[in-house]
Amino acid sequence: MNTILIILIIIVIIYLLSKEKMIEVFRTFIFAILIAVFLRSFAFEPFTIPSGSMKPNLLVGDFLFVSKFSYGFSKYSVPYGRYLPFNGRLFFSKPKRGDIAVFKYPGDNKTDYIKRIIGLPGDTVRISDGIILINDQPFNKERKGIFEDFHRNGYLEKFDLYKETNDIGEEYLVIDDISFDGILGANFREGEYFDLNNTNDYIVPKGHYFVMGDNREHSSDSRILSQVGFVNEQNLVGKAAMIFLSIKYSNEKIDIFGLQFGKYPDKIRFKRIGKFL
């Protein structure tokens, strides 16, 4: 019934509009679409946090603006640009250590990932007892308490909360679970095991970056060379700029006649809106 009513309203509007008015409306519509495409391609692109790998700083249900011009432009930073016949970046500005960056997953060059940039080209990166060392210089890591949040499967998770300070003095929060010293599960290749708190040296190649999630024990990132590995500068999409919306979802899935679907929105996290990253 509602669909029929909408169709009737559209027919009446079209009938009432003169030919000149219809052309004007059409032009305005096309102009609005072009402006939206331009802004998304070259200025700011919306991005949704799909997983908990960047907890506690980014939560599932956060919606971000990603600055497209912070690192310049490549064929992977514009929609469907991976089909373009050129490599490199235009107006390239190098990321700095500590940036939260969105990039195309090196395994397929089309899936968006978001992580923190830890190692720059030429750096030697190592993790020892959960402490990051860059060129043998350790980051400072200070315990700040406990972080609690619900897992996507509904149960409450508790993590040790730390303030990490990198070699340029930038501070940010990370979470760790020292009792969990590896990753083994469906999100990773079967049979692979990684001690993420203690690694060998990683030498970051020229034109590449070493990235990590702030949820240190539950992040597929550059520590796992067979998964994410080093990120080519060409794969950078942009720098995370600001949270413009944050929605907390329920812990239960929608149930319709016994069929379970995605979770429904529970509330808006107003305190997170407008947070700069």
C-alpha positions in Angstrom: 0.0 0.0 0.0 2.8 2.4 0.9 4.6 1.6 -2.3 1.5 2.4 -4.4 1.1 5.7 -2.5 4.7 6.8 -3.2 4.3 6.0 -6.9 1.1 8.0 -7.0 2.8 11.0 -5.3 5.7 10.8 -7.8 3.3 10.7 -10.7 1.4 13.8 -9.4 4.6 15.7 -8.9 5.8 14.9 -12.4 2.4 16.0 -13.8 2.4 19.3 -11.9 6.0 20.2 -13.0 6.4 22.0 -16.2 9.0 20.7 -18.7 11.4 23.5 -17.7 11.0 22.6 -14.0 11.6 18.9 -14.7 14.8 19.8 -16.6 15.9 22.0 -13.7 15.2 19.3 -11.1 17.1 16.8 -13.2 20.1 19.1 -13.6 20.2 19.8 -9.8 20.0 16.0 -9.1 22.9 15.3 -11.5 24.9 18.2 -10.0 24.4 16.9 -6.5 25.5 13.4 -7.5 28.7 14.8 -9.1 29.5 16.8 -6.1 29.1 13.8 -3.8 31.3 11.6 -6.0 34.0 14.3 -6.1 34.0 14.7 -2.3 34.1 11.0 -1.7 36.9 10.5 -4.2 39.2 13.4 -3.4 38.2 14.9 0.0 36.5 12.8 2.6 35.2 9.2 2.4 32.9 7.7 5.0 34.2 4.5 6.6 32.6 2.0 9.1 34.6 0.1 11.7 33.8 -3.5 11.0 35.8 -5.3 13.8 37.4 -4.8 17.2 41.0 -4.7 16.0 41.4 -1.0 16.8 39.8 -1.1 20.3 39.9 0.9 22.5 40.2 3.9 20.2 37.8 2.8 17.5 34.8 0.7 18.3 32.5 -1.5 16.1 29.7 0.9 15.0 31.9 3.9 14.7 31.5 5.9 11.4 34.5 7.9 10.3 35.5 10.5 7.8 38.7 9.5 6.1 40.8 12.3 4.7 41.7 11.4 1.1 44.1 14.3 0.5 46.3 13.6 3.6 48.5 11.2 1.7 47.8 12.3 -1.9 46.0 10.0 -4.4 46.6 6.7 -6.0 44.5 4.3 -8.0 43.5 2.5 -4.8 42.3 5.7 -3.1 39.5 6.5 -5.5 36.4 4.3 -6.2 37.1 1.6 -8.7 40.5 3.1 -9.3 42.3 -0.2 -9.1 41.4 -0.7 -12.8 43.3 2.5 -13.8 46.5 1.9 -15.8 49.0 3.8 -13.6 51.0 3.3 -10.4 52.4 5.6 -7.8 50.8 8.5 -6.0 49.9 12.1 -6.9 50.6 14.9 -4.5 52.1 12.3 -2.1 52.5 13.4 1.6 54.3 10.8 3.7 52.4 9.3 6.7 53.9 9.8 10.1 54.3 7.2 12.8 51.2 7.0 14.9 48.7 7.9 12.1 45.5 5.8 11.9 45.4 4.9 8.2 42.9 3.2 5.9 44.5 1.0 3.2 43.6 -1.7 0.7 44.5 -5.1 2.0 47.6 -6.2 0.1 46.1 -9.7 -0.5 43.4 -8.5 -2.9 43.9 -4.7 -3.2 40.2 -4.0 -2.7 39.3 -4.8 0.9 39.6 -1.8 3.2 41.6 -2.3 6.4 42.3 0.3 9.2 45.4 0.1 11.4 47.9 2.4 13.1 51.2 3.1 11.3 54.1 1.9 13.4 57.1 1.4 11.1 58.2 3.7 8.3 60.3 2.7 5.3 63.8 1.6 6.3 62.8 1.0 10.0 63.7 -2.2 11.8 60.6 -3.2 13.9 60.6 -5.8 16.7 58.2 -6.7 19.5 59.7 -8.0 22.8 57.4 -9.0 25.7 54.7 -6.8 24.1 56.9 -3.8 23.8 57.5 -2.3 20.4 61.1 -1.4 19.4 61.9 0.8 16.4 65.6 0.6 15.4 66.2 -0.9 18.9 64.5 2.1 20.6 61.6 0.9 22.8 58.2 2.6 23.0 57.0 3.5 26.5 54.1 1.4 27.7 52.3 2.4 31.0 49.4 0.4 32.5 46.3 2.5 33.0 43.7 0.0 34.2 41.1 -2.3 32.6 39.1 -1.9 29.4 35.7 -3.7 29.1 33.6 -4.1 26.0 31.2 -6.7 24.5 32.5 -9.1 21.9 30.5 -9.3 18.7 29.2 -12.7 19.9 27.7 -11.1 23.0 30.0 -11.9 25.9 31.9 -9.3 27.9 35.6 -9.0 27.3 38.2 -7.6 29.7 41.6 -6.4 28.7 44.6 -4.7 30.3 44.6 -1.0 29.2 47.9 0.8 28.4 49.1 4.2 27.4 51.7 3.8 24.7 54.1 6.6 23.8 56.1 6.3 20.5 59.5 7.7 19.6 58.1 11.1 18.5 56.2 11.6 21.8 52.7 10.7 20.5 50.5 9.0 23.1 47.5 6.7 22.5 45.8 3.9 24.3 46.2 0.2 23.4 44.8 -3.0 24.9 46.6 -6.2 25.6 45.9 -9.6 26.9 49.3 -10.9 28.1 47.9 -14.4 28.8 46.9 -14.7 25.1 50.3 -14.9 23.3 49.2 -15.8 19.8 46.4 -16.0 17.3 44.9 -19.2 16.0 41.4 -19.3 14.5 39.0 -19.0 11.6 40.2 -15.5 10.8 43.6 -16.8 10.0 45.0 -19.6 8.0 44.4 -23.0 9.6 47.3 -24.3 11.5 49.2 -21.0 11.7 50.3 -19.8 15.1 51.9 -16.5 15.9 53.5 -15.2 19.1 52.5 -11.6 18.7 54.3 -10.4 21.9 57.7 -11.6 20.8 58.8 -11.4 17.2 61.9 -11.4 15.0 63.1 -8.2 13.3 61.0 -6.8 10.5 62.9 -4.6 8.1 60.4 -2.3 6.4 61.1 -2.1 2.6 61.3 1.1 0.7 57.9 2.5 -0.1 56.1 0.3 2.5 54.8 0.7 6.0 54.4 -1.6 9.1 51.0 -1.4 10.6 49.4 -2.8 13.8 46.0 -2.8 15.5 45.6 -1.1 18.9 43.9 -4.3 20.1 47.3 -6.0 20.1 46.3 -9.6 20.6 43.4 -9.6 18.2 44.5 -7.9 15.0 45.7 -9.3 11.7 48.4 -6.9 10.7 52.0 -6.5 9.5 53.3 -8.8 12.2 51.8 -11.7 10.2 53.7 -11.5 6.9 51.6 -14.3 5.3 48.4 -12.3 5.9 48.8 -8.5 5.8 52.5 -8.0 5.8 54.1 -4.7 4.8 51.7 -2.2 3.2 52.7 -0.5 0.0 52.3 3.2 0.0 50.2 2.9 -3.2 47.6 1.0 -1.1 47.0 3.9 1.3 43.5 5.2 1.0 43.6 8.0 3.5 44.0 9.1 7.1 41.3 8.6 9.7 40.1 12.1 10.6 37.0 12.2 12.7 34.1 10.1 14.1 30.8 11.6 12.8 28.5 8.9 14.2 28.8 6.0 16.6 26.1 3.3 17.1 26.1 0.7 19.8 24.4 -2.5 18.5 22.5 -5.0 20.7 24.2 -8.2 21.9 21.4 -10.3 20.4 20.6 -10.9 16.8 17.3 -10.1 15.1 15.1 -13.2 15.1 12.3 -13.5 12.5 10.4 -16.8 12.5 13.4 -18.6 13.9 15.8 -17.1 11.3 18.6 -14.9 12.8 19.9 -11.8 11.1 22.3 -9.0 11.9 22.1 -7.1 15.2 19.8 -4.1 15.6 21.0 -0.6 16.8 20.7 -0.2 20.5 21.7 3.4 21.1 23.8 6.3 19.7 27.1 6.9 21.5 26.9 10.7 21.5 30.1 11.2 23.5 32.1 9.7 20.6 30.6 11.9 17.9 33.0 14.7 16.8 36.1 12.9 18.2 39.2 13.8 16.1 41.7 11.0 15.5 
